[in-house]
Amino acid sequence: MGKELPVIPNPQQSETEEKEELVYSRVFCSREDSPPLRLLLDFLKSKNQIPLIPKMEQEALEDWDWVHISLGYNRERQPIRLFCIRNRGTYKDVFETEQTGFTNRLSAFDDVEAQIATEFISKAHFIATTQMVKNDISDEGYDFNGWILEFFQENCNGIVQIDGQGFYSPKGELVVDMEEANESGQDIGPSPKADESS
């Protein structure tokens, strides 16, 4: 289940890429199905962002059943990889791992905001996950990523989580501080090679 979309070739790729530190951000979405990528691209353009995407069939952009796409924001930088991790299909095991992992981490908090974040996670049908290379991403890239997260938060009844930071309100305020979240050294999110299966 799910369709693979082309990946923008990266001229800067090297054998050391796998050792580069990756940064993940997510939106836990309670909407039943993910919106077609065409809506995301239109949203980005409305915010004066010009997403660089590989050539693909127009019908692929209209399909809700997408799995992964790379979105470039600058030709000199590596693209942001966007995954749709659903509670069924290709990334179901990753979805369950993330849902359980974040629920367990939030159980250590006893405030209302953490309870609300836990409710969002438990009601999620999919997780829109972005993956960036930490030493390559620029301020422009962080802004571009922020617009991607905002799209899913607003259109899919979601809550934003950023690794090394925590959960954010719809107003962009940090409401659950989880700065220590990545201290285990284990990345959560789909592996870079995982996008080869569908």
Contacts in CASP RR format, 6 or more apart in sequence:
PFRMAT RR
TARGET T0000
AUTHOR 0000-0000-0000
METHOD contacts of the structure
MODEL  1
MGKELPVIPNPQQSETEEKEELVYSRVFCSREDSPPLRLLLDFLKSKNQI
PLIPKMEQEALEDWDWVHISLGYNRERQPIRLFCIRNRGTYKDVFETEQT
GFTNRLSAFDDVEAQIATEFISKAHFIATTQMVKNDISDEGYDFNGWILE
FFQENCNGIVQIDGQGFYSPKGELVVDMEEANESGQDIGPSPKADESS
1 65 0 8 1.000
1 86 0 8 1.000
1 88 0 8 1.000
1 89 0 8 1.000
1 90 0 8 1.000
1 198 0 8 1.000
2 65 0 8 1.000
2 66 0 8 1.000
2 67 0 8 1.000
2 89 0 8 1.000
2 90 0 8 1.000
2 198 0 8 1.000
3 60 0 8 1.000
3 63 0 8 1.000
3 65 0 8 1.000
3 66 0 8 1.000
3 67 0 8 1.000
3 198 0 8 1.000
4 67 0 8 1.000
4 68 0 8 1.000
4 195 0 8 1.000
4 196 0 8 1.000
4 198 0 8 1.000
5 37 0 8 1.000
5 54 0 8 1.000
5 56 0 8 1.000
5 60 0 8 1.000
5 66 0 8 1.000
5 67 0 8 1.000
5 68 0 8 1.000
5 69 0 8 1.000
6 54 0 8 1.000
6 55 0 8 1.000
6 56 0 8 1.000
6 69 0 8 1.000
7 54 0 8 1.000
7 68 0 8 1.000
7 69 0 8 1.000
7 70 0 8 1.000
7 81 0 8 1.000
7 195 0 8 1.000
8 52 0 8 1.000
8 53 0 8 1.000
8 54 0 8 1.000
8 70 0 8 1.000
8 72 0 8 1.000
8 79 0 8 1.000
10 78 0 8 1.000
10 79 0 8 1.000
12 78 0 8 1.000
12 136 0 8 1.000
17 133 0 8 1.000
18 192 0 8 1.000
20 133 0 8 1.000
20 134 0 8 1.000
20 135 0 8 1.000
20 136 0 8 1.000
21 133 0 8 1.000
21 134 0 8 1.000
21 135 0 8 1.000
22 131 0 8 1.000
22 132 0 8 1.000
22 133 0 8 1.000
22 134 0 8 1.000
22 187 0 8 1.000
22 192 0 8 1.000
23 131 0 8 1.000
23 132 0 8 1.000
23 133 0 8 1.000
23 134 0 8 1.000
23 137 0 8 1.000
23 163 0 8 1.000
24 129 0 8 1.000
24 130 0 8 1.000
24 131 0 8 1.000
24 132 0 8 1.000
24 162 0 8 1.000
24 163 0 8 1.000
24 187 0 8 1.000
24 188 0 8 1.000
24 189 0 8 1.000
25 129 0 8 1.000
25 130 0 8 1.000
25 132 0 8 1.000
25 145 0 8 1.000
25 146 0 8 1.000
25 149 0 8 1.000
25 160 0 8 1.000
25 161 0 8 1.000
25 162 0 8 1.000
25 163 0 8 1.000
26 98 0 8 1.000
26 127 0 8 1.000
26 128 0 8 1.000
26 129 0 8 1.000
26 130 0 8 1.000
26 160 0 8 1.000
26 161 0 8 1.000
26 162 0 8 1.000
27 127 0 8 1.000
27 128 0 8 1.000
27 149 0 8 1.000
27 152 0 8 1.000
27 153 0 8 1.000
27 156 0 8 1.000
27 158 0 8 1.000
27 159 0 8 1.000
27 160 0 8 1.000
27 161 0 8 1.000
28 102 0 8 1.000
28 120 0 8 1.000
28 121 0 8 1.000
28 124 0 8 1.000
28 127 0 8 1.000
28 158 0 8 1.000
28 159 0 8 1.000
28 161 0 8 1.000
29 124 0 8 1.000
29 125 0 8 1.000
29 126 0 8 1.000
29 127 0 8 1.000
29 128 0 8 1.000
29 152 0 8 1.000
29 156 0 8 1.000
29 157 0 8 1.000
29 158 0 8 1.000
30 120 0 8 1.000
30 123 0 8 1.000
30 124 0 8 1.000
30 125 0 8 1.000
30 156 0 8 1.000
30 157 0 8 1.000
30 158 0 8 1.000
31 125 0 8 1.000
31 126 0 8 1.000
31 155 0 8 1.000
31 156 0 8 1.000
31 157 0 8 1.000
31 158 0 8 1.000
32 125 0 8 1.000
33 64 0 8 1.000
33 125 0 8 1.000
33 126 0 8 1.000
34 64 0 8 1.000
34 66 0 8 1.000
34 84 0 8 1.000
34 86 0 8 1.000
34 126 0 8 1.000
34 128 0 8 1.000
34 156 0 8 1.000
35 64 0 8 1.000
35 155 0 8 1.000
35 156 0 8 1.000
36 61 0 8 1.000
36 62 0 8 1.000
36 63 0 8 1.000
36 64 0 8 1.000
36 66 0 8 1.000
37 60 0 8 1.000
37 61 0 8 1.000
37 63 0 8 1.000
37 66 0 8 1.000
37 69 0 8 1.000
38 61 0 8 1.000
38 62 0 8 1.000
39 151 0 8 1.000
39 155 0 8 1.000
40 148 0 8 1.000
40 151 0 8 1.000
41 51 0 8 1.000
41 53 0 8 1.000
41 61 0 8 1.000
43 147 0 8 1.000
43 151 0 8 1.000
43 155 0 8 1.000
44 50 0 8 1.000
44 51 0 8 1.000
44 71 0 8 1.000
44 144 0 8 1.000
44 147 0 8 1.000
44 148 0 8 1.000
44 151 0 8 1.000
45 51 0 8 1.000
47 147 0 8 1.000
49 73 0 8 1.000
49 144 0 8 1.000
49 147 0 8 1.000
50 73 0 8 1.000
51 71 0 8 1.000
51 72 0 8 1.000
51 73 0 8 1.000
51 144 0 8 1.000
52 71 0 8 1.000
52 72 0 8 1.000
52 73 0 8 1.000
52 74 0 8 1.000
52 75 0 8 1.000
52 79 0 8 1.000
53 69 0 8 1.000
53 70 0 8 1.000
53 71 0 8 1.000
53 72 0 8 1.000
54 70 0 8 1.000
60 66 0 8 1.000
66 84 0 8 1.000
67 83 0 8 1.000
67 84 0 8 1.000
67 90 0 8 1.000
67 91 0 8 1.000
67 195 0 8 1.000
67 198 0 8 1.000
68 81 0 8 1.000
68 82 0 8 1.000
68 83 0 8 1.000
68 84 0 8 1.000
68 190 0 8 1.000
68 195 0 8 1.000
69 81 0 8 1.000
69 82 0 8 1.000
70 79 0 8 1.000
70 80 0 8 1.000
70 81 0 8 1.000
70 82 0 8 1.000
71 79 0 8 1.000
71 80 0 8 1.000
71 81 0 8 1.000
71 82 0 8 1.000
71 144 0 8 1.000
71 148 0 8 1.000
72 79 0 8 1.000
72 80 0 8 1.000
72 144 0 8 1.000
73 79 0 8 1.000
73 80 0 8 1.000
73 140 0 8 1.000
73 141 0 8 1.000
73 144 0 8 1.000
74 138 0 8 1.000
74 140 0 8 1.000
74 141 0 8 1.000
77 136 0 8 1.000
77 137 0 8 1.000
77 138 0 8 1.000
77 140 0 8 1.000
77 141 0 8 1.000
78 132 0 8 1.000
78 133 0 8 1.000
78 136 0 8 1.000
78 137 0 8 1.000
80 130 0 8 1.000
80 131 0 8 1.000
80 132 0 8 1.000
80 137 0 8 1.000
80 141 0 8 1.000
80 144 0 8 1.000
80 145 0 8 1.000
80 148 0 8 1.000
81 130 0 8 1.000
81 131 0 8 1.000
81 132 0 8 1.000
81 192 0 8 1.000
81 195 0 8 1.000
82 128 0 8 1.000
82 129 0 8 1.000
82 130 0 8 1.000
82 131 0 8 1.000
82 148 0 8 1.000
83 91 0 8 1.000
83 127 0 8 1.000
83 128 0 8 1.000
83 129 0 8 1.000
83 130 0 8 1.000
83 131 0 8 1.000
83 189 0 8 1.000
83 190 0 8 1.000
83 195 0 8 1.000
84 91 0 8 1.000
84 126 0 8 1.000
84 127 0 8 1.000
84 128 0 8 1.000
84 129 0 8 1.000
85 91 0 8 1.000
85 94 0 8 1.000
85 95 0 8 1.000
85 98 0 8 1.000
85 126 0 8 1.000
85 127 0 8 1.000
85 128 0 8 1.000
85 129 0 8 1.000
85 189 0 8 1.000
85 190 0 8 1.000
86 92 0 8 1.000
86 95 0 8 1.000
86 125 0 8 1.000
86 126 0 8 1.000
87 95 0 8 1.000
87 96 0 8 1.000
87 99 0 8 1.000
87 124 0 8 1.000
87 125 0 8 1.000
87 126 0 8 1.000
90 197 0 8 1.000
90 198 0 8 1.000
91 190 0 8 1.000
91 194 0 8 1.000
94 189 0 8 1.000
94 190 0 8 1.000
94 194 0 8 1.000
95 126 0 8 1.000
95 127 0 8 1.000
97 188 0 8 1.000
98 127 0 8 1.000
98 188 0 8 1.000
98 189 0 8 1.000
99 121 0 8 1.000
99 122 0 8 1.000
99 124 0 8 1.000
101 188 0 8 1.000
102 117 0 8 1.000
102 121 0 8 1.000
102 161 0 8 1.000
103 118 0 8 1.000
103 121 0 8 1.000
103 122 0 8 1.000
105 178 0 8 1.000
105 181 0 8 1.000
106 114 0 8 1.000
106 117 0 8 1.000
106 118 0 8 1.000
106 121 0 8 1.000
106 176 0 8 1.000
107 118 0 8 1.000
109 176 0 8 1.000
111 176 0 8 1.000
113 167 0 8 1.000
113 169 0 8 1.000
113 175 0 8 1.000
113 176 0 8 1.000
114 167 0 8 1.000
114 176 0 8 1.000
116 159 0 8 1.000
116 175 0 8 1.000
117 159 0 8 1.000
117 161 0 8 1.000
117 167 0 8 1.000
117 175 0 8 1.000
117 176 0 8 1.000
120 158 0 8 1.000
120 159 0 8 1.000
121 159 0 8 1.000
124 158 0 8 1.000
126 156 0 8 1.000
128 148 0 8 1.000
128 149 0 8 1.000
128 152 0 8 1.000
128 156 0 8 1.000
129 189 0 8 1.000
129 190 0 8 1.000
130 145 0 8 1.000
130 148 0 8 1.000
130 149 0 8 1.000
131 189 0 8 1.000
131 190 0 8 1.000
131 192 0 8 1.000
132 141 0 8 1.000
132 145 0 8 1.000
137 145 0 8 1.000
149 160 0 8 1.000
152 158 0 8 1.000
153 159 0 8 1.000
153 160 0 8 1.000
153 170 0 8 1.000
154 170 0 8 1.000
159 167 0 8 1.000
159 168 0 8 1.000
160 167 0 8 1.000
160 168 0 8 1.000
160 172 0 8 1.000
161 167 0 8 1.000
161 168 0 8 1.000
161 178 0 8 1.000
162 168 0 8 1.000
163 181 0 8 1.000
163 182 0 8 1.000
163 188 0 8 1.000
164 178 0 8 1.000
164 179 0 8 1.000
164 180 0 8 1.000
164 181 0 8 1.000
164 182 0 8 1.000
165 174 0 8 1.000
165 177 0 8 1.000
165 178 0 8 1.000
165 179 0 8 1.000
165 181 0 8 1.000
166 174 0 8 1.000
166 176 0 8 1.000
166 177 0 8 1.000
166 178 0 8 1.000
166 179 0 8 1.000
166 181 0 8 1.000
167 174 0 8 1.000
167 175 0 8 1.000
167 176 0 8 1.000
167 178 0 8 1.000
168 174 0 8 1.000
168 175 0 8 1.000
169 175 0 8 1.000
END
